[in-house]
Amino acid sequence: MKIPPISIQEYTKSDFKNIISYEQCDSRQDLKVTSYVVLLDNLMNTCTDVDLLRQQKILQIFQSNEDIVNYLNMLYHDVYIDDFLYKGLYMDVNKYYEQTWNRW
């Protein structure tokens, strides 16, 4: 199981919004970025979650953990996604987390 790494900086926030908008407008797109943002949002609900992803070198951010959690929670608001490309990965991460010895 491997979660693709990402770097989020102040200037990349608008990039995400623009790419998600583009994917929503062009029906030929397979919603790769939108799916990835949905994955991140579902994995990062608290500052502790962000810390864990930072420690594992999955997430590199240049802002506070709380800012990132809030940003991801509002980023894909009102976005339609019917084919979540990372569904299997999300389920694997949750299954791994539910094992008592892996809880963070």
Phi and psi in degrees as GROMACS dihedral restraints (atoms count N, CA, C in turn):
[ dihedral_restraints ]
;  ai    aj    ak    al  type     phi  dphi    fc
    3     4     5     6     1  -138.7    20    10
    4     5     6     7     1   125.3    20    10
    6     7     8     9     1   -95.0    20    10
    7     8     9    10     1   125.2    20    10
    9    10    11    12     1   -59.8    20    10
   10    11    12    13     1   133.4    20    10
   12    13    14    15     1   -75.0    20    10
   13    14    15    16     1   158.9    20    10
   15    16    17    18     1  -151.3    20    10
   16    17    18    19     1   150.3    20    10
   18    19    20    21     1  -115.8    20    10
   19    20    21    22     1   126.0    20    10
   21    22    23    24     1  -115.5    20    10
   22    23    24    25     1   120.4    20    10
   24    25    26    27     1  -124.9    20    10
   25    26    27    28     1   171.8    20    10
   27    28    29    30     1   -56.3    20    10
   28    29    30    31     1   -42.4    20    10
   30    31    32    33     1   -77.1    20    10
   31    32    33    34     1   -16.8    20    10
   33    34    35    36     1   -81.9    20    10
   34    35    36    37     1   -14.7    20    10
   36    37    38    39     1   -60.0    20    10
   37    38    39    40     1   -45.2    20    10
   39    40    41    42     1   -69.2    20    10
   40    41    42    43     1   -30.7    20    10
   42    43    44    45     1   -60.7    20    10
   43    44    45    46     1   -45.5    20    10
   45    46    47    48     1   -59.9    20    10
   46    47    48    49     1   -46.6    20    10
   48    49    50    51     1   -59.5    20    10
   49    50    51    52     1   -44.6    20    10
   51    52    53    54     1   -65.2    20    10
   52    53    54    55     1   -42.6    20    10
   54    55    56    57     1   -68.2    20    10
   55    56    57    58     1   -40.9    20    10
   57    58    59    60     1   -62.2    20    10
   58    59    60    61     1   -42.7    20    10
   60    61    62    63     1   -61.0    20    10
   61    62    63    64     1   -43.8    20    10
   63    64    65    66     1   -62.2    20    10
   64    65    66    67     1   -46.3    20    10
   66    67    68    69     1   -61.8    20    10
   67    68    69    70     1   -34.6    20    10
   69    70    71    72     1   -70.5    20    10
   70    71    72    73     1   -31.3    20    10
   72    73    74    75     1   -84.4    20    10
   73    74    75    76     1   -26.2    20    10
   75    76    77    78     1  -107.1    20    10
   76    77    78    79     1   106.3    20    10
   78    79    80    81     1   -65.9    20    10
   79    80    81    82     1   -12.2    20    10
   81    82    83    84     1   -81.3    20    10
   82    83    84    85     1   -10.6    20    10
   84    85    86    87     1   -78.1    20    10
   85    86    87    88     1   147.9    20    10
   87    88    89    90     1   -99.7    20    10
   88    89    90    91     1    16.9    20    10
   90    91    92    93     1    58.4    20    10
   91    92    93    94     1    39.2    20    10
   93    94    95    96     1   -61.4    20    10
   94    95    96    97     1   -49.6    20    10
   96    97    98    99     1   -70.2    20    10
   97    98    99   100     1   -43.0    20    10
   99   100   101   102     1   -58.5    20    10
  100   101   102   103     1   -45.4    20    10
  102   103   104   105     1   -62.2    20    10
  103   104   105   106     1   -39.8    20    10
  105   106   107   108     1   -66.3    20    10
  106   107   108   109     1   -40.9    20    10
  108   109   110   111     1   -65.2    20    10
  109   110   111   112     1   -39.7    20    10
  111   112   113   114     1   -62.2    20    10
  112   113   114   115     1   -42.8    20    10
  114   115   116   117     1   -58.5    20    10
  115   116   117   118     1   -51.2    20    10
  117   118   119   120     1   -59.3    20    10
  118   119   120   121     1   -44.0    20    10
  120   121   122   123     1   -62.1    20    10
  121   122   123   124     1   -39.6    20    10
  123   124   125   126     1   -72.4    20    10
  124   125   126   127     1   -26.2    20    10
  126   127   128   129     1   -85.7    20    10
  127   128   129   130     1   -25.8    20    10
  129   130   131   132     1  -114.0    20    10
  130   131   132   133     1    91.3    20    10
  132   133   134   135     1  -105.8    20    10
  133   134   135   136     1   -16.8    20    10
  135   136   137   138     1  -135.9    20    10
  136   137   138   139     1   166.9    20    10
  138   139   140   141     1   -64.5    20    10
  139   140   141   142     1   -30.3    20    10
  141   142   143   144     1   -64.4    20    10
  142   143   144   145     1   -39.1    20    10
  144   145   146   147     1   -61.6    20    10
  145   146   147   148     1   -42.6    20    10
  147   148   149   150     1   -63.3    20    10
  148   149   150   151     1   -42.9    20    10
  150   151   152   153     1   -57.4    20    10
  151   152   153   154     1   -44.5    20    10
  153   154   155   156     1   -61.7    20    10
  154   155   156   157     1   -45.7    20    10
  156   157   158   159     1   -66.6    20    10
  157   158   159   160     1   -32.5    20    10
  159   160   161   162     1   -67.6    20    10
  160   161   162   163     1   -44.4    20    10
  162   163   164   165     1   -61.1    20    10
  163   164   165   166     1   -35.2    20    10
  165   166   167   168     1   -84.9    20    10
  166   167   168   169     1     5.1    20    10
  168   169   170   171     1    62.9    20    10
  169   170   171   172     1    26.7    20    10
  171   172   173   174     1   -88.1    20    10
  172   173   174   175     1   -32.1    20    10
  174   175   176   177     1  -127.1    20    10
  175   176   177   178     1   126.8    20    10
  177   178   179   180     1  -120.5    20    10
  178   179   180   181     1   116.4    20    10
  180   181   182   183     1  -129.4    20    10
  181   182   183   184     1   156.2    20    10
  183   184   185   186     1  -120.2    20    10
  184   185   186   187     1    34.9    20    10
  186   187   188   189     1  -144.1    20    10
  187   188   189   190     1   177.8    20    10
  189   190   191   192     1   -71.1    20    10
  190   191   192   193     1   154.9    20    10
  192   193   194   195     1   -59.9    20    10
  193   194   195   196     1   -40.2    20    10
  195   196   197   198     1   -63.6    20    10
  196   197   198   199     1   -39.5    20    10
  198   199   200   201     1   -61.3    20    10
  199   200   201   202     1   -40.8    20    10
  201   202   203   204     1   -67.7    20    10
  202   203   204   205     1   -43.7    20    10
  204   205   206   207     1   -58.9    20    10
  205   206   207   208     1   -47.2    20    10
  207   208   209   210     1   -64.1    20    10
  208   209   210   211     1   -41.8    20    10
  210   211   212   213     1   -61.6    20    10
  211   212   213   214     1   -48.3    20    10
  213   214   215   216     1   -66.2    20    10
  214   215   216   217     1   -34.3    20    10
  216   217   218   219     1   -65.5    20    10
  217   218   219   220     1   -28.5    20    10
  219   220   221   222     1  -101.7    20    10
  220   221   222   223     1    -9.9    20    10
  222   223   224   225     1   -62.8    20    10
  223   224   225   226     1   -46.4    20    10
  225   226   227   228     1  -105.9    20    10
  226   227   228   229     1    26.6    20    10
  228   229   230   231     1   -59.5    20    10
  229   230   231   232     1   134.2    20    10
  231   232   233   234     1    66.5    20    10
  232   233   234   235     1    26.3    20    10
  234   235   236   237     1  -103.6    20    10
  235   236   237   238     1   136.5    20    10
  237   238   239   240     1   -95.5    20    10
  238   239   240   241     1   129.1    20    10
  240   241   242   243     1  -140.7    20    10
  241   242   243   244     1   117.4    20    10
  243   244   245   246     1  -106.1    20    10
  244   245   246   247     1   -12.8    20    10
  246   247   248   249     1  -129.0    20    10
  247   248   249   250     1    87.1    20    10
  249   250   251   252     1   -74.9    20    10
  250   251   252   253     1   105.2    20    10
  252   253   254   255     1   -66.7    20    10
  253   254   255   256     1   -21.8    20    10
  255   256   257   258     1  -105.9    20    10
  256   257   258   259     1    22.7    20    10
  258   259   260   261     1   -58.7    20    10
  259   260   261   262     1   -46.0    20    10
  261   262   263   264     1   -61.7    20    10
  262   263   264   265     1   -44.8    20    10
  264   265   266   267     1   -63.2    20    10
  265   266   267   268     1   -44.3    20    10
  267   268   269   270     1   -59.3    20    10
  268   269   270   271     1   -44.2    20    10
  270   271   272   273     1   -65.4    20    10
  271   272   273   274     1   -39.4    20    10
  273   274   275   276     1   -63.5    20    10
  274   275   276   277     1   -42.6    20    10
  276   277   278   279     1   -63.9    20    10
  277   278   279   280     1   -43.9    20    10
  279   280   281   282     1   -64.9    20    10
  280   281   282   283     1   -40.1    20    10
  282   283   284   285     1   -62.3    20    10
  283   284   285   286     1   -43.6    20    10
  285   286   287   288     1   -62.2    20    10
  286   287   288   289     1   -44.1    20    10
  288   289   290   291     1   -63.0    20    10
  289   290   291   292     1   -38.0    20    10
  291   292   293   294     1   -68.5    20    10
  292   293   294   295     1   -16.9    20    10
  294   295   296   297     1   -71.6    20    10
  295   296   297   298     1   124.8    20    10
  297   298   299   300     1   -52.7    20    10
  298   299   300   301     1   -38.3    20    10
  300   301   302   303     1   -75.5    20    10
  301   302   303   304     1    -6.8    20    10
  303   304   305   306     1  -105.2    20    10
  304   305   306   307     1    -0.9    20    10
  306   307   308   309     1   -64.3    20    10
  307   308   309   310     1   137.3    20    10
